[in-house]
Amino acid sequence: MTNHAPFMAEALAQAQKSYDEGGLPIGAVMVENGAVIARGHNRRVQDGDPTAHGEMACLRAAGRRPRYDGVTLYTTLSPCMMCAGTIVQFGIPRVVIGEAENFHGNEAFLRENGVEVIRLDDPGCTDLMARFIREKPTLWDEDIAGNDPAS
Amino acid sequence: MTNHAPFMAEALAQAQKSYDEGGLPIGAVMVENGAVIARGHNRRVQDGDPTAHGEMACLRAAGRRPRYDGVTLYTTLSPCMMCAGTIVQFGIPRVVIGEAENFHGNEAFLRENGVEVIRLDDPGCTDLMARFIREKPTLWDEDIAGNDPAS
């Protein structure tokens, strides 16, 4: 059985890095054959790119590949509809989510489309995101265009 | 009533530009208040970025904004699940699609989520995409990870 904690810790380190840069603290890592093969964090502020959510930045960092069989995507926050759609389009079979308290995300959509979803309810992920939302509510609202679908 | 043809012609020009660069010939433009405010085309080959579909590249080019009310996104090809999810997450109210013959896309998902969808069945869009798929089927398969959801 996979121990998710070390991989989620790497995703959270990405989130913390983004927070420290003044950006949105959401991070992701891609794992294959028991090893991290790509890392990413939200880059809206850093690059002025609205599509650069943590999961998307991680997929970019992983580069081109024909398929995603055997890949697990770790993300500190439950995926928005952009990121959930991306996971489904590319056939990523498994997603491990840090928390879904600060954003409900689209776990039901992922499951309906055959993705295995594991939510850790990680207090470290929850606390950092909650702190950011308290500090910069307008920036958070912009990142999701005010749209938090009920999971 | 909006004349969609000039805007779709601009999206197709983006697709042609990408084709000429050796990339996937899918283009998009964003229109607001009757004017094109951003352009983009698929950049998988050009940038080695699997998330850079035409619609995503156009959204990046448009930069940061809090909301997308009043925006129309023109795309030469029916949106994949990544791009459809993005349109829904950011609340883009209207999408004009060049064609859905070469890829069925996710029109039903868009409509179910309140997006107005207009499909032009534009022969110029269809012909360029069909030509590309004949010439480079493996690259096309990679771009959608082999996954064409029925619309």
Interface residues (C-beta under 8 A of the other chain):
Chain A: R44 G48 D49 P50 T51 A52 M56 L59 R60 A62 G63 R64 R65 P66 R67 Y68 C80 M81 M82 C83 A84 G85 T86 V88 Q89 F90 G91 T138 D141 E142 I144 A145 G146 N147
Chain B: R44 G48 D49 P50 T51 A52 M56 L59 R60 A62 G63 R64 R65 P66 R67 Y68 C80 M81 M82 C83 A84 G85 T86 V88 Q89 F90 G91 T138 D141 E142 I144 A145 G146 N147
